[in-house]
């Protein structure tokens, strides 16, 4: 099952829930990130 959750806050890519698992990251401020953008964000920190 594949459901669209929203779009990445940084790049706008669609983020989906695949079989009950979020295919991205939701932070404490309720920002949604795709895996590529969260990796870039963590490397900058």
Protein Blocks (a to p, Z undefined) as FASTA:
>chain_A
ZZdfbdcfklopacddeehiacbdddfkopacdfklmmmmmmmZZ
